[in-house]
């Protein structure tokens, strides 16, 4: 059996931590899904993973590499227990990047109790997130058809 040639593991820019390659198909879908979370709301890594039929860690790793922030608002994704989670590869409230994530969310009106989002009124669950995603994909296809472009 012939061995498969392996790609180099480190395909991220060492300074920014962002990819030096185009987004994968999974990342494109994830970034589109992330844009469905409006300002003043958050969703969880688990909810996003459910919509995309993936795993929360895969979502977190792809969002860590998000080269399109703030257009793709990855700061609006939190852990299942509504704690702030990580941001740009950093973890824990002592990290300046995580403190920045909390400030961004507070600026959008999210309230916290310590390092956790205070209350479910700020949270978009799996079902609502899926509905928003389906609408966004349909709208994108309609625009492409009107412009005479090919649909995905």
Beta strands, then each sheet from edge to edge (+ up, - down):
strand 1: 43-44
strand 2: 77-78
strand 3: 86-87
strand 4: 90-91
strand 5: 112-113
strand 6: 116-117
sheet 1: 1+ 2+
sheet 2: 3+ 4-
sheet 3: 5+ 6-
end
